[in-house]
Amino acid sequence: MANTQSAPQTQNATLKAYEDKIRAQVQEAKAKLDQFEAKAKEKKAQAEITALNTLNTSKQEIDRKLQDLKKTNDAHVAHAKADIDAEVAKFKASIDDFAKKFKTQSATK
């Protein structure tokens, strides 16, 4: 009996650790996003605000996928994690790309 209960507990702990890791990465990226958003609103830069809204939507999609991960069938967890990892990488790359454009635009103005 102990083995039957420890497998789900181990998987829950593994999923929790994964979720915490992803949330930390997303939170770090969100902090950058918040800084850019404040600067864009200060400058009333509509193009940047629109781009930031798109990035915020991406963050919300990652949050939704993390919530769905808790309900994912064990057989599909690896695929769901790979999908989330790809979304997080894309999100972080988009923020880095936005940061480069934002800094370039700020320097030219």
C-alpha positions as CSV (number, residue, x, y, z in Angstrom):
1,M,0.0,0.0,0.0
2,A,2.8,2.5,0.8
3,N,4.2,2.2,-2.7
4,T,0.8,2.9,-4.3
5,Q,0.4,6.1,-2.3
6,S,4.0,7.3,-2.6
7,A,3.9,7.3,-6.4
8,P,1.1,9.9,-6.7
9,Q,2.7,11.9,-3.8
10,T,6.1,11.9,-5.6
11,Q,4.4,13.0,-8.9
12,N,2.5,15.7,-7.0
13,A,5.7,16.9,-5.5
14,T,7.4,16.8,-8.9
15,L,4.6,18.8,-10.5
16,K,4.6,21.3,-7.6
17,A,8.4,21.8,-8.0
18,Y,7.9,22.3,-11.8
19,E,5.1,24.7,-11.3
20,D,7.1,26.7,-8.8
21,K,10.0,26.9,-11.2
22,I,7.8,28.1,-14.1
23,R,6.0,30.6,-11.9
24,A,9.4,32.0,-10.8
25,Q,10.5,32.4,-14.4
26,V,7.2,34.0,-15.4
27,Q,7.2,36.3,-12.4
28,E,10.7,37.5,-13.2
29,A,9.6,38.2,-16.8
30,K,6.4,39.8,-15.6
31,A,8.5,42.2,-13.4
32,K,10.3,43.4,-16.5
33,L,7.0,43.7,-18.3
34,D,5.6,45.9,-15.5
35,Q,8.6,48.2,-15.7
36,F,8.3,48.6,-19.4
37,E,4.5,49.2,-19.1
38,A,5.0,52.0,-16.5
39,K,7.5,53.7,-18.8
40,A,5.3,53.3,-21.9
41,K,2.3,54.7,-20.1
42,E,4.4,57.6,-18.8
43,K,5.4,58.4,-22.4
44,K,1.8,57.6,-23.7
45,A,3.4,55.3,-26.2
46,Q,0.4,53.4,-27.7
47,A,2.4,51.0,-29.8
48,E,4.4,49.8,-26.8
49,I,1.3,49.6,-24.7
50,T,-0.4,47.4,-27.3
51,A,2.7,45.2,-27.5
52,L,2.7,44.9,-23.7
53,N,-0.9,43.9,-23.7
54,T,-0.1,41.1,-26.1
55,L,2.7,40.0,-23.8
56,N,0.4,40.1,-20.8
57,T,-2.0,37.8,-22.7
58,S,0.8,35.4,-23.3
59,K,1.6,35.4,-19.5
60,Q,-2.1,34.7,-18.8
61,E,-2.0,31.8,-21.2
62,I,1.0,30.3,-19.4
63,D,-0.8,30.7,-16.1
64,R,-3.8,28.9,-17.5
65,K,-1.7,26.0,-18.8
66,L,-0.1,25.7,-15.4
67,Q,-3.5,25.4,-13.8
68,D,-4.5,22.8,-16.4
69,L,-1.4,20.8,-15.7
70,K,-2.8,19.9,-12.3
71,K,-5.7,18.2,-14.1
72,T,-3.6,16.6,-16.8
73,N,-3.7,12.8,-17.2
74,D,-0.4,11.3,-16.1
75,A,0.2,10.0,-19.6
76,H,0.1,13.6,-21.0
77,V,2.1,15.4,-18.3
78,A,5.4,15.3,-20.2
79,H,3.8,16.7,-23.3
80,A,2.1,19.4,-21.3
81,K,5.4,20.4,-19.6
82,A,7.1,20.6,-23.0
83,D,4.4,22.8,-24.2
84,I,4.6,25.1,-21.2
85,D,8.4,25.2,-21.4
86,A,8.1,26.3,-25.1
87,E,5.6,28.9,-24.1
88,V,7.8,30.3,-21.3
89,A,10.8,30.4,-23.6
90,K,8.8,32.2,-26.3
91,F,7.4,34.6,-23.7
92,K,10.9,35.4,-22.2
93,A,12.3,35.8,-25.8
94,S,9.5,38.2,-26.7
95,I,10.1,40.3,-23.6
96,D,13.9,40.4,-24.4
97,D,13.0,41.4,-28.0
98,F,10.6,44.0,-26.7
99,A,13.2,45.4,-24.3
100,K,15.7,45.8,-27.2
101,K,13.2,47.6,-29.3
102,F,12.0,49.7,-26.4
103,K,15.5,50.8,-25.4
104,T,16.3,51.6,-29.1
105,Q,13.2,53.7,-29.4
106,S,13.8,55.4,-26.1
107,A,17.4,56.3,-27.1
108,T,16.2,57.8,-30.4
109,K,13.5,60.0,-28.9
